[in-house]
């Protein structure tokens, strides 16, 4: 029987250490140089093993410091808007969603204010649960101005996410994020397969294409499964 490639052997060694509890959260793993020496391989081979586990969420790199065991919460950027299906697939995991609602409704006070339309105006509404490896990671409650995306409700959301449709129809130029910690009601907890006492992250997101306000969404993530990341790089004067 053919042995697995060397980088896979190193990867499995690291993964075993994490999964059996030898290496706890925030434990610093051996350097690439140490692993390369221990396994008799090149640094490039050791780097590939580490990189695979970083991409899968088991490890996190701290530039200039080292590589550490992380908590494997799903991570999303606060400063970029990504297609959640692509995020999940990029981690080597399975993605699917469940469409709860897909309809045209009249805008209530909150939707009218957030979406910049008149009270009672016709707007498009979708409510989806997004899953990673069959575990709910996000409830997406989205409202769209039909003036700018008239075919939105014709979408088969089992094949295309709302983000994918909106970006294709109206390339995003501006966005607004508001994040807060919340507890959810019984129905939301049921959709997310959590208890009502589980802390969640609520993100209100509005997106524009040029001067047009396209979409308003409230995204709910179970706090024990999700984290949000933001980074700022300052250029030297």
GROMACS elastic network, one bead per residue, 0.5 to 0.9 nm:
[ bonds ]
;  ai    aj funct       b0    kb
    3     6     6  0.83657   500
    3     9     6  0.87813   500
    4     7     6  0.82483   500
    4     8     6  0.62300   500
    4     9     6  0.65485   500
    5     8     6  0.53659   500
    5     9     6  0.65378   500
    5    10     6  0.89982   500
    6     9     6  0.50047   500
    6    10     6  0.63544   500
    6    11     6  0.85399   500
    6    39     6  0.82444   500
    6    41     6  0.76812   500
    6    45     6  0.72677   500
    6    46     6  0.85663   500
    6    49     6  0.87325   500
    7    10     6  0.51187   500
    7    11     6  0.60433   500
    7    12     6  0.85816   500
    7    41     6  0.85859   500
    7    45     6  0.53451   500
    7    46     6  0.61594   500
    7    47     6  0.83026   500
    7    48     6  0.64023   500
    7    49     6  0.50505   500
    7    50     6  0.87155   500
    8    12     6  0.60145   500
    8    13     6  0.84636   500
    8    48     6  0.87111   500
    8    49     6  0.63511   500
    9    12     6  0.51512   500
    9    13     6  0.61848   500
    9    14     6  0.87369   500
    9    49     6  0.82613   500
   10    13     6  0.50076   500
   10    14     6  0.62809   500
   10    15     6  0.85551   500
   10    35     6  0.78421   500
   10    39     6  0.76054   500
   10    45     6  0.86377   500
   10    46     6  0.69611   500
   10    49     6  0.60335   500
   10    50     6  0.83179   500
   11    14     6  0.52339   500
   11    15     6  0.61035   500
   11    16     6  0.85745   500
   11    46     6  0.82828   500
   11    48     6  0.83920   500
   11    50     6  0.66427   500
   11    52     6  0.75668   500
   11    53     6  0.71887   500
   12    16     6  0.59291   500
   12    17     6  0.85343   500
   12    49     6  0.84413   500
   13    16     6  0.52129   500
   13    17     6  0.64054   500
   13    18     6  0.88677   500
   14    17     6  0.52051   500
   14    18     6  0.64497   500
   14    19     6  0.87774   500
   14    23     6  0.89098   500
   14    29     6  0.82095   500
   14    49     6  0.84829   500
   14    50     6  0.82256   500
   14    53     6  0.85298   500
   15    18     6  0.51069   500
   15    19     6  0.60372   500
   15    20     6  0.84533   500
   15    53     6  0.78325   500
   15    58     6  0.79784   500
   16    19     6  0.51683   500
   16    20     6  0.58821   500
   16    21     6  0.83662   500
   16    22     6  0.84394   500
   17    20     6  0.55725   500
   17    21     6  0.63323   500
   17    22     6  0.51898   500
   17    23     6  0.56460   500
   17    24     6  0.88161   500
   18    21     6  0.53614   500
   18    22     6  0.61175   500
   18    24     6  0.66606   500
   18    25     6  0.85600   500
   18    58     6  0.80465   500
   18    69     6  0.74521   500
   19    22     6  0.77129   500
   19    23     6  0.79561   500
   19    24     6  0.88821   500
   20    23     6  0.78085   500
   21    24     6  0.57687   500
   23    26     6  0.82481   500
   23    27     6  0.57064   500
   23    28     6  0.81925   500
   23    29     6  0.79615   500
   23    69     6  0.72187   500
   24    27     6  0.55171   500
   24    69     6  0.67546   500
   24    70     6  0.85317   500
   25    28     6  0.89437   500
   25    68     6  0.77288   500
   25    69     6  0.51749   500
   25    70     6  0.55464   500
   25    71     6  0.62781   500
   26    59     6  0.88908   500
   26    60     6  0.89898   500
   26    67     6  0.88767   500
   26    68     6  0.52499   500
   26    70     6  0.58918   500
   26    71     6  0.82239   500
   27    67     6  0.84036   500
   27    68     6  0.53311   500
   27    69     6  0.53474   500
   27    70     6  0.82420   500
   28    31     6  0.86885   500
   28    66     6  0.67146   500
   28    67     6  0.56905   500
   28    69     6  0.65996   500
   29    59     6  0.88613   500
   29    66     6  0.77208   500
   29    67     6  0.59590   500
   29    68     6  0.58620   500
   29    69     6  0.73357   500
   30    33     6  0.80371   500
   30    34     6  0.59033   500
   30    35     6  0.63871   500
   30    66     6  0.84808   500
   30    67     6  0.79535   500
   31    34     6  0.51265   500
   31    35     6  0.62616   500
   31    36     6  0.84949   500
   31    46     6  0.88413   500
   31    66     6  0.71719   500
   31    67     6  0.76101   500
   32    35     6  0.51363   500
   32    36     6  0.59168   500
   32    37     6  0.85032   500
   32    42     6  0.88832   500
   32    43     6  0.57867   500
   32    44     6  0.83132   500
   32    45     6  0.87908   500
   32    46     6  0.55484   500
   32    47     6  0.60830   500
   32    50     6  0.80972   500
   33    36     6  0.51249   500
   33    37     6  0.61987   500
   33    38     6  0.86275   500
   33    42     6  0.84210   500
   33    43     6  0.61085   500
   33    46     6  0.79343   500
   34    37     6  0.52117   500
   34    38     6  0.61031   500
   34    39     6  0.86091   500
   34    43     6  0.89542   500
   35    38     6  0.50478   500
   35    39     6  0.60273   500
   35    40     6  0.80834   500
   35    41     6  0.80219   500
   35    43     6  0.79033   500
   35    46     6  0.61947   500
   36    39     6  0.54194   500
   36    40     6  0.55801   500
   36    42     6  0.55010   500
   36    43     6  0.53837   500
   36    44     6  0.84386   500
   36    45     6  0.74786   500
   36    46     6  0.56760   500
   36    47     6  0.87766   500
   37    40     6  0.50552   500
   37    41     6  0.66440   500
   37    42     6  0.80451   500
   37    43     6  0.85556   500
   38    41     6  0.80222   500
   39    42     6  0.88394   500
   39    46     6  0.86352   500
   41    44     6  0.81723   500
   41    45     6  0.63513   500
   41    46     6  0.71177   500
   42    45     6  0.53243   500
   42    46     6  0.66053   500
   42    47     6  0.86562   500
   43    46     6  0.50320   500
   43    47     6  0.59120   500
   43    48     6  0.85911   500
   44    48     6  0.62605   500
   44    49     6  0.88497   500
   45    48     6  0.52371   500
   45    49     6  0.65934   500
   45    50     6  0.89157   500
   46    49     6  0.52655   500
   46    50     6  0.64229   500
   46    51     6  0.86055   500
   47    50     6  0.51609   500
   47    51     6  0.59224   500
   47    52     6  0.85969   500
   48    52     6  0.61535   500
   48    53     6  0.88030   500
   49    52     6  0.53851   500
   49    53     6  0.67352   500
   49    54     6  0.89068   500
   50    53     6  0.53163   500
   50    54     6  0.62434   500
   50    55     6  0.87374   500
   50    59     6  0.76724   500
   50    67     6  0.85062   500
   51    55     6  0.61891   500
   51    56     6  0.86263   500
   51    59     6  0.84557   500
   52    55     6  0.52057   500
   52    56     6  0.63100   500
   52    57     6  0.87902   500
   52    58     6  0.89800   500
   53    57     6  0.61903   500
   53    58     6  0.53195   500
   53    59     6  0.57528   500
   53    60     6  0.84863   500
   54    57     6  0.51681   500
   54    58     6  0.57814   500
   54    60     6  0.55835   500
   54    61     6  0.74454   500
   54    67     6  0.88532   500
   55    58     6  0.77530   500
   55    59     6  0.79300   500
   55    60     6  0.86842   500
   55    90     6  0.77371   500
   55    91     6  0.57188   500
   55    92     6  0.82599   500
   56    59     6  0.78318   500
   56    72     6  0.80021   500
   56    90     6  0.84579   500
   56    91     6  0.50085   500
   56    92     6  0.68692   500
   56    93     6  0.83988   500
   57    60     6  0.72144   500
   57    69     6  0.88605   500
   57    70     6  0.70747   500
   57    71     6  0.77542   500
   57    73     6  0.73022   500
   57    74     6  0.74655   500
   57    75     6  0.84469   500
   57    91     6  0.75573   500
   58    68     6  0.85606   500
   58    69     6  0.60055   500
   58    70     6  0.56155   500
   58    71     6  0.70178   500
   58    72     6  0.54759   500
   59    67     6  0.65787   500
   59    68     6  0.54583   500
   59    70     6  0.51671   500
   59    71     6  0.82869   500
   59    72     6  0.78746   500
   60    66     6  0.86421   500
   60    67     6  0.56466   500
   60    68     6  0.53829   500
   60    69     6  0.64148   500
   60    70     6  0.59767   500
   61    64     6  0.88929   500
   61    65     6  0.79969   500
   61    66     6  0.60078   500
   61    68     6  0.64041   500
   62    65     6  0.53419   500
   62    66     6  0.53454   500
   62    67     6  0.59757   500
   62    68     6  0.77186   500
   63    66     6  0.64953   500
   63    67     6  0.82973   500
   69    72     6  0.85874   500
   70    73     6  0.81282   500
   71    74     6  0.89759   500
   72    75     6  0.83431   500
   72   225     6  0.79856   500
   72   226     6  0.86741   500
   73   223     6  0.87770   500
   73   224     6  0.70055   500
   73   227     6  0.61645   500
   74    88     6  0.86424   500
   74   137     6  0.79466   500
   74   225     6  0.59537   500
   74   227     6  0.60690   500
   74   228     6  0.84029   500
   75    87     6  0.89929   500
   75   225     6  0.87430   500
   75   226     6  0.58413   500
   75   228     6  0.55760   500
   75   229     6  0.67420   500
   76    80     6  0.84365   500
   76    81     6  0.86253   500
   76    82     6  0.81855   500
   76    84     6  0.88254   500
   76    87     6  0.81470   500
   76   226     6  0.78418   500
   76   227     6  0.65346   500
   76   229     6  0.59905   500
   76   230     6  0.87116   500
   77    80     6  0.55537   500
   77    81     6  0.72073   500
   77    82     6  0.81019   500
   77   227     6  0.87386   500
   77   228     6  0.56592   500
   77   230     6  0.58596   500
   77   231     6  0.85571   500
   78    81     6  0.75884   500
   78   177     6  0.74551   500
   78   228     6  0.60563   500
   78   229     6  0.56425   500
   78   230     6  0.52368   500
   78   231     6  0.85205   500
   79   175     6  0.88660   500
   79   177     6  0.85548   500
   79   229     6  0.80824   500
   79   230     6  0.61313   500
   79   231     6  0.79173   500
   80   175     6  0.89508   500
   80   230     6  0.89190   500
   81    84     6  0.87996   500
   81   163     6  0.83475   500
   81   175     6  0.86318   500
   82    85     6  0.85593   500
   82    86     6  0.74774   500
   82    87     6  0.69955   500
   82   163     6  0.75931   500
   82   164     6  0.87708   500
   83    86     6  0.53850   500
   83    87     6  0.64172   500
   83    88     6  0.89406   500
   83   161     6  0.71284   500
   83   162     6  0.84277   500
   83   163     6  0.57267   500
   83   164     6  0.62059   500
   84    88     6  0.62729   500
   84    89     6  0.86092   500
   84    95     6  0.86372   500
   84   130     6  0.79162   500
   84   161     6  0.77238   500
   84   163     6  0.79710   500
   85    88     6  0.53025   500
   85    89     6  0.61918   500
   85    90     6  0.85228   500
   85    94     6  0.87835   500
   85    95     6  0.59208   500
   85    96     6  0.75753   500
   85    97     6  0.88706   500
   85   130     6  0.82122   500
   85   131     6  0.88973   500
   85   132     6  0.87504   500
   85   160     6  0.86592   500
   85   161     6  0.71997   500
   86    89     6  0.50706   500
   86    90     6  0.58722   500
   86    91     6  0.86843   500
   86    95     6  0.84716   500
   87    90     6  0.51993   500
   87    91     6  0.67087   500
   88    91     6  0.54147   500
   88    92     6  0.69482   500
   88    93     6  0.56824   500
   88    94     6  0.67437   500
   88    95     6  0.60187   500
   88   131     6  0.85996   500
   88   132     6  0.62825   500
   88   133     6  0.87173   500
   89    92     6  0.50883   500
   89    93     6  0.52067   500
   89    94     6  0.62054   500
   89    95     6  0.65038   500
   89   132     6  0.86959   500
   90    93     6  0.73128   500
   91    94     6  0.88062   500
   93   132     6  0.64924   500
   93   133     6  0.59841   500
   94   131     6  0.79907   500
   94   132     6  0.56990   500
   94   134     6  0.74673   500
   95   130     6  0.75258   500
   95   131     6  0.57571   500
   95   132     6  0.51050   500
   95   133     6  0.63910   500
   95   134     6  0.75104   500
   96   129     6  0.86388   500
   96   130     6  0.62298   500
   96   131     6  0.53737   500
   96   132     6  0.70116   500
   96   133     6  0.81714   500
   96   134     6  0.73870   500
   96   158     6  0.73505   500
   96   159     6  0.89596   500
   97   128     6  0.65988   500
   97   129     6  0.54686   500
   97   131     6  0.56898   500
   97   132     6  0.88315   500
   97   134     6  0.89320   500
   97   136     6  0.86462   500
   97   157     6  0.80165   500
   97   158     6  0.65370   500
   97   161     6  0.86123   500
   98   127     6  0.86298   500
   98   128     6  0.55455   500
   98   129     6  0.51831   500
   98   130     6  0.66840   500
   98   131     6  0.81727   500
   98   157     6  0.85408   500
   98   158     6  0.75308   500
   99   102     6  0.71745   500
   99   126     6  0.76151   500
   99   127     6  0.61862   500
   99   129     6  0.66709   500
   99   130     6  0.89356   500
   99   157     6  0.71958   500
   99   158     6  0.77433   500
  100   126     6  0.75793   500
  100   127     6  0.53468   500
  100   128     6  0.55618   500
  100   129     6  0.75368   500
  101   125     6  0.73041   500
  101   126     6  0.52473   500
  101   128     6  0.70577   500
  102   124     6  0.77416   500
  102   125     6  0.58634   500
  102   127     6  0.66646   500
  102   128     6  0.87197   500
  102   153     6  0.66100   500
  103   123     6  0.86266   500
  103   124     6  0.59913   500
  103   125     6  0.53747   500
  103   126     6  0.65556   500
  103   153     6  0.68810   500
  104   122     6  0.64814   500
  104   123     6  0.56526   500
  104   125     6  0.59107   500
  104   126     6  0.87577   500
  104   153     6  0.79645   500
  105   108     6  0.89709   500
  105   120     6  0.84249   500
  105   121     6  0.80751   500
  105   122     6  0.56086   500
  105   123     6  0.55826   500
  105   124     6  0.62913   500
  105   125     6  0.67559   500
  106   111     6  0.89774   500
  106   112     6  0.89942   500
  106   119     6  0.76465   500
  106   121     6  0.52825   500
  106   123     6  0.61319   500
  106   124     6  0.86109   500
  107   110     6  0.77276   500
  107   111     6  0.53708   500
  107   112     6  0.53382   500
  107   113     6  0.89524   500
  107   115     6  0.88470   500
  107   117     6  0.78196   500
  107   118     6  0.75202   500
  107   119     6  0.55753   500
  107   121     6  0.53404   500
  107   122     6  0.63078   500
  107   123     6  0.62734   500
  107   143     6  0.89555   500
  108   111     6  0.54245   500
  108   112     6  0.58984   500
  108   113     6  0.84881   500
  108   118     6  0.89777   500
  108   119     6  0.58789   500
  108   120     6  0.61836   500
  108   121     6  0.84145   500
  109   112     6  0.52734   500
  109   113     6  0.61818   500
  109   114     6  0.86512   500
  109   118     6  0.87998   500
  109   119     6  0.60878   500
  109   120     6  0.83168   500
  110   113     6  0.52045   500
  110   114     6  0.60749   500
  110   115     6  0.83887   500
  110   119     6  0.88987   500
  111   114     6  0.51210   500
  111   115     6  0.57119   500
  111   116     6  0.79587   500
  111   117     6  0.79776   500
  111   119     6  0.81339   500
  111   123     6  0.88725   500
  111   143     6  0.74390   500
  111   216     6  0.77496   500
  112   115     6  0.53468   500
  112   116     6  0.55901   500
  112   118     6  0.56609   500
  112   119     6  0.53000   500
  112   120     6  0.76670   500
  112   121     6  0.76341   500
  113   116     6  0.52816   500
  113   117     6  0.67951   500
  113   118     6  0.80109   500
  113   119     6  0.81006   500
  114   117     6  0.81110   500
  114   206     6  0.77504   500
  114   215     6  0.88029   500
  114   216     6  0.64153   500
  115   118     6  0.89718   500
  115   143     6  0.76191   500
  115   144     6  0.76924   500
  115   145     6  0.72471   500
  115   206     6  0.78132   500
  115   213     6  0.66248   500
  115   214     6  0.74724   500
  115   215     6  0.65608   500
  115   216     6  0.58153   500
  116   145     6  0.89116   500
  116   213     6  0.71169   500
  117   120     6  0.85085   500
  117   121     6  0.65667   500
  117   122     6  0.89932   500
  117   123     6  0.87708   500
  117   145     6  0.80681   500
  118   121     6  0.54338   500
  118   122     6  0.89900   500
  119   122     6  0.89860   500
  120   123     6  0.87613   500
  122   145     6  0.81393   500
  122   146     6  0.76749   500
  123   143     6  0.66342   500
  123   144     6  0.59912   500
  123   145     6  0.54480   500
  123   146     6  0.58637   500
  123   147     6  0.87377   500
  124   142     6  0.81655   500
  124   143     6  0.55544   500
  124   144     6  0.50473   500
  124   145     6  0.64869   500
  124   146     6  0.62165   500
  124   150     6  0.89311   500
  124   152     6  0.75005   500
  124   153     6  0.69809   500
  125   141     6  0.75578   500
  125   142     6  0.57202   500
  125   144     6  0.64765   500
  125   153     6  0.82131   500
  126   140     6  0.77831   500
  126   141     6  0.60958   500
  126   142     6  0.53450   500
  126   143     6  0.66841   500
  126   144     6  0.85507   500
  126   153     6  0.82264   500
  126   162     6  0.82664   500
  127   139     6  0.72961   500
  127   140     6  0.56296   500
  127   142     6  0.63588   500
  127   143     6  0.89792   500
  128   138     6  0.82159   500
  128   139     6  0.58597   500
  128   140     6  0.51964   500
  128   141     6  0.67164   500
  128   142     6  0.85865   500
  128   157     6  0.87919   500
  129   136     6  0.65531   500
  129   137     6  0.76403   500
  129   138     6  0.57939   500
  129   140     6  0.62369   500
  129   141     6  0.88819   500
  129   191     6  0.70779   500
  129   192     6  0.74724   500
  130   134     6  0.87850   500
  130   135     6  0.82833   500
  130   136     6  0.57789   500
  130   137     6  0.59531   500
  130   138     6  0.52066   500
  130   139     6  0.64237   500
  130   140     6  0.76274   500
  131   134     6  0.51735   500
  131   135     6  0.50614   500
  131   137     6  0.55927   500
  131   138     6  0.71885   500
  132   135     6  0.51983   500
  132   136     6  0.64602   500
  132   137     6  0.65711   500
  133   136     6  0.84637   500
  135   192     6  0.81584   500
  135   193     6  0.81422   500
  136   139     6  0.78150   500
  136   191     6  0.76948   500
  136   192     6  0.52413   500
  136   193     6  0.69183   500
  136   221     6  0.84998   500
  136   222     6  0.83448   500
  136   225     6  0.88886   500
  137   192     6  0.70881   500
  137   220     6  0.82736   500
  137   221     6  0.57233   500
  137   222     6  0.64974   500
  137   225     6  0.66183   500
  137   226     6  0.70426   500
  138   192     6  0.73158   500
  138   219     6  0.64483   500
  138   220     6  0.54941   500
  138   222     6  0.73239   500
  138   226     6  0.86899   500
  139   188     6  0.78853   500
  139   191     6  0.76264   500
  139   192     6  0.70697   500
  139   218     6  0.81138   500
  139   219     6  0.56511   500
  139   220     6  0.50569   500
  139   221     6  0.66705   500
  140   217     6  0.68380   500
  140   218     6  0.61400   500
  140   220     6  0.66583   500
  141   216     6  0.85564   500
  141   217     6  0.54963   500
  141   218     6  0.52034   500
  141   219     6  0.62880   500
  141   220     6  0.83566   500
  142   162     6  0.83309   500
  142   215     6  0.71016   500
  142   216     6  0.58546   500
  142   218     6  0.63959   500
  142   219     6  0.82121   500
  143   214     6  0.86726   500
  143   215     6  0.57299   500
  143   216     6  0.52221   500
  143   217     6  0.60458   500
  143   218     6  0.89273   500
  144   147     6  0.87276   500
  144   148     6  0.82806   500
  144   149     6  0.74034   500
  144   152     6  0.80153   500
  144   166     6  0.88997   500
  144   213     6  0.88942   500
  144   214     6  0.59659   500
  144   216     6  0.65136   500
  144   217     6  0.84587   500
  145   148     6  0.59974   500
  145   149     6  0.66852   500
  145   150     6  0.81014   500
  145   213     6  0.76847   500
  145   214     6  0.56302   500
  145   215     6  0.63897   500
  145   216     6  0.87456   500
  146   149     6  0.50182   500
  146   151     6  0.77533   500
  146   152     6  0.74228   500
  146   214     6  0.84775   500
  147   150     6  0.58660   500
  147   214     6  0.87031   500
  148   169     6  0.80070   500
  148   170     6  0.74877   500
  148   212     6  0.78879   500
  148   213     6  0.86955   500
  148   214     6  0.65893   500
  149   152     6  0.55598   500
  149   153     6  0.89255   500
  149   165     6  0.87348   500
  149   166     6  0.72591   500
  149   169     6  0.64342   500
  149   170     6  0.75675   500
  149   214     6  0.78347   500
  150   153     6  0.77991   500
  150   154     6  0.88013   500
  151   154     6  0.54022   500
  151   155     6  0.72713   500
  152   155     6  0.58555   500
  152   162     6  0.81794   500
  152   165     6  0.71668   500
  152   166     6  0.78793   500
  152   169     6  0.89617   500
  153   156     6  0.82820   500
  155   158     6  0.86736   500
  155   159     6  0.83529   500
  155   160     6  0.71850   500
  155   161     6  0.87729   500
  155   162     6  0.84977   500
  155   165     6  0.78179   500
  156   159     6  0.57228   500
  156   160     6  0.63079   500
  156   161     6  0.85360   500
  157   161     6  0.55177   500
  157   162     6  0.70807   500
  158   161     6  0.74096   500
  160   163     6  0.81973   500
  160   164     6  0.61931   500
  160   165     6  0.67489   500
  161   164     6  0.52072   500
  161   165     6  0.64913   500
  161   166     6  0.88081   500
  162   165     6  0.51633   500
  162   166     6  0.61518   500
  162   167     6  0.85934   500
  163   166     6  0.52152   500
  163   167     6  0.60587   500
  163   168     6  0.85073   500
  164   167     6  0.54055   500
  164   168     6  0.62422   500
  164   169     6  0.87312   500
  165   168     6  0.52885   500
  165   169     6  0.62547   500
  165   170     6  0.85347   500
  166   169     6  0.51419   500
  166   170     6  0.57360   500
  166   171     6  0.73159   500
  166   172     6  0.82044   500
  166   214     6  0.81326   500
  166   215     6  0.83258   500
  167   170     6  0.52657   500
  167   172     6  0.62086   500
  168   171     6  0.62743   500
  170   173     6  0.89361   500
  170   208     6  0.83307   500
  170   209     6  0.57894   500
  170   210     6  0.88851   500
  170   214     6  0.78104   500
  171   208     6  0.83804   500
  171   209     6  0.58297   500
  171   210     6  0.84932   500
  172   175     6  0.76014   500
  172   207     6  0.65307   500
  172   208     6  0.57106   500
  172   210     6  0.75076   500
  172   214     6  0.86930   500
  173   207     6  0.76891   500
  173   208     6  0.58831   500
  173   209     6  0.50382   500
  173   210     6  0.57496   500
  173   211     6  0.87582   500
  174   206     6  0.84319   500
  174   207     6  0.58231   500
  174   208     6  0.50347   500
  174   209     6  0.66716   500
  174   210     6  0.73685   500
  174   211     6  0.88978   500
  175   205     6  0.70004   500
  175   206     6  0.55417   500
  175   208     6  0.60910   500
  175   209     6  0.89895   500
  176   204     6  0.78294   500
  176   205     6  0.55336   500
  176   206     6  0.51296   500
  176   207     6  0.65153   500
  176   208     6  0.88187   500
  177   203     6  0.64744   500
  177   204     6  0.56548   500
  177   206     6  0.68330   500
  178   202     6  0.80384   500
  178   203     6  0.55158   500
  178   204     6  0.50531   500
  178   205     6  0.66624   500
  179   201     6  0.68783   500
  179   202     6  0.55936   500
  179   204     6  0.64710   500
  179   205     6  0.88081   500
  180   200     6  0.84537   500
  180   201     6  0.59269   500
  180   202     6  0.53734   500
  180   203     6  0.66878   500
  180   204     6  0.87701   500
  181   199     6  0.66974   500
  181   200     6  0.57178   500
  181   202     6  0.61117   500
  181   203     6  0.89251   500
  181   223     6  0.83308   500
  182   198     6  0.88305   500
  182   199     6  0.60061   500
  182   200     6  0.52591   500
  182   201     6  0.61457   500
  182   202     6  0.64347   500
  182   220     6  0.88221   500
  183   189     6  0.89425   500
  183   196     6  0.64122   500
  183   197     6  0.62964   500
  183   198     6  0.66069   500
  183   199     6  0.54562   500
  183   200     6  0.59750   500
  183   201     6  0.85508   500
  184   187     6  0.81088   500
  184   188     6  0.60021   500
  184   189     6  0.61577   500
  184   195     6  0.86940   500
  184   196     6  0.57348   500
  184   197     6  0.77417   500
  184   198     6  0.80245   500
  184   199     6  0.80470   500
  184   200     6  0.73700   500
  184   220     6  0.87436   500
  185   188     6  0.54800   500
  185   189     6  0.61556   500
  185   190     6  0.86799   500
  185   196     6  0.62101   500
  186   189     6  0.50485   500
  186   190     6  0.61331   500
  186   191     6  0.87491   500
  186   195     6  0.79850   500
  186   196     6  0.60700   500
  187   190     6  0.50559   500
  187   191     6  0.63525   500
  187   192     6  0.87301   500
  188   191     6  0.51084   500
  188   192     6  0.62502   500
  188   193     6  0.84534   500
  188   194     6  0.85597   500
  188   196     6  0.83328   500
  188   220     6  0.87469   500
  189   192     6  0.51219   500
  189   193     6  0.58025   500
  189   194     6  0.50129   500
  189   195     6  0.58174   500
  189   196     6  0.56143   500
  189   197     6  0.89307   500
  189   198     6  0.84252   500
  189   222     6  0.89832   500
  190   194     6  0.63893   500
  190   195     6  0.77672   500
  190   196     6  0.85794   500
  191   194     6  0.79801   500
  192   195     6  0.87563   500
  192   220     6  0.88746   500
  192   221     6  0.82055   500
  192   222     6  0.73482   500
  194   197     6  0.82365   500
  194   198     6  0.65247   500
  194   222     6  0.75474   500
  195   198     6  0.53892   500
  195   199     6  0.89903   500
  196   199     6  0.80948   500
  198   222     6  0.70965   500
  198   223     6  0.72296   500
  198   224     6  0.79558   500
  199   221     6  0.89983   500
  199   222     6  0.66154   500
  199   223     6  0.53945   500
  199   224     6  0.76412   500
  200   220     6  0.66465   500
  200   221     6  0.55385   500
  200   224     6  0.77644   500
  200   226     6  0.87126   500
  201   219     6  0.80387   500
  201   220     6  0.57502   500
  201   221     6  0.51301   500
  201   222     6  0.63867   500
  201   223     6  0.56983   500
  201   226     6  0.80033   500
  201   227     6  0.82588   500
  201   228     6  0.89441   500
  202   218     6  0.67806   500
  202   219     6  0.56934   500
  202   221     6  0.65128   500
  202   222     6  0.89374   500
  203   217     6  0.80409   500
  203   218     6  0.56780   500
  203   219     6  0.50717   500
  203   220     6  0.65061   500
  203   221     6  0.83410   500
  204   216     6  0.73544   500
  204   217     6  0.57646   500
  204   219     6  0.63687   500
  204   220     6  0.88658   500
  205   215     6  0.79799   500
  205   216     6  0.58239   500
  205   217     6  0.52203   500
  205   218     6  0.63386   500
  205   219     6  0.77101   500
  206   213     6  0.74766   500
  206   214     6  0.76089   500
  206   215     6  0.56053   500
  206   217     6  0.64440   500
  206   218     6  0.89159   500
  207   212     6  0.86223   500
  207   213     6  0.61199   500
  207   214     6  0.58067   500
  207   215     6  0.54567   500
  207   216     6  0.68213   500
  207   217     6  0.88718   500
  208   211     6  0.65383   500
  208   212     6  0.53828   500
  208   214     6  0.53033   500
  208   215     6  0.72444   500
  209   212     6  0.52615   500
  209   213     6  0.66054   500
  209   214     6  0.66664   500
  210   213     6  0.81943   500
  213   216     6  0.83037   500
  221   224     6  0.85482   500
  221   225     6  0.73400   500
  221   226     6  0.61711   500
  221   227     6  0.84655   500
  222   225     6  0.54861   500
  222   226     6  0.62303   500
  223   226     6  0.54843   500
  223   227     6  0.70960   500
  224   227     6  0.81998   500
  234   237     6  0.89634   500
